[in-house]
Amino acid sequence: MRCSKILWYHYFCGFNIVLFMANIYTIPNTDYTVSKEAIECPHCSVSIVPDLFHAIKISSNGNRHIVAFACCVESMCELPFLLEFKQKYSPKDENWKTKPFIQQDVYNYEYESSLPEDLDAIRDDDKRPYLTKFFEIYEHAHQTHEQGFTEVSGTGFRKSFEFLLKDYAIFCFPNDKDKIAYQPLQQVIKRFSENKQLNIVAERAAWLGNDQTHYTIEWDEMDVDDLKNLIKSTVFWIHHAEFAKDLLISMADKRK
């Protein structure tokens, strides 16, 4: 978190003074200061002090509320949810707006991938390193495309495709990592000439991807949806090739 400190709160209970400490944090990318306490994660039910990432303000009845985006810190969970904080209005306290927001309620937030179902299934099934950055960029481009920004989403799909091909090439040819990083995409594609299906669809995806980033286009009868289909086909051929390799390794020919 950006900053943290310990504040002492003093409450008078008859003749006794009760002292307790609360963690005070400023939520990143905001000016909101909140008291952050241990809660039960709504997903895994483990007691945690969650990470906070951002917040939006909601005001009602003079009180100020914020809803913060939180994430479970348990390594086996790490799922997102929402936390509500309240800053109670006090007419007798001129400085009430400077006081920290107090934690109130926890709301479950079900994350839904915006990836197409077929690609999402591959992401869940295949955790190879060459897919990680590709899926991240592709999902951002897909979200942009679904919101109607088709003139810019194509650039994002083109970028995701380049990361896919270069990361896969580095996976297959680790000794050429530095060389592959600076190679033109067409030269990277040629490295897979033995896999004709992969080579053919990847080459055409590169053609359409270039159309999405240039002033003049060569394939004017094609659009972003065609590029998406070619990228998906490339992913499938890579997935099938690696699946076949794994199968052959685990099932050696006993007749030899």
Summary of the structure (lengths in Angstrom):
residues: 256
radius of gyration: 26.0
end to end distance: 60.0
largest distance: 89.2
contacts: 690
relative contact order: 0.08
helix: 43%
strand: 25%
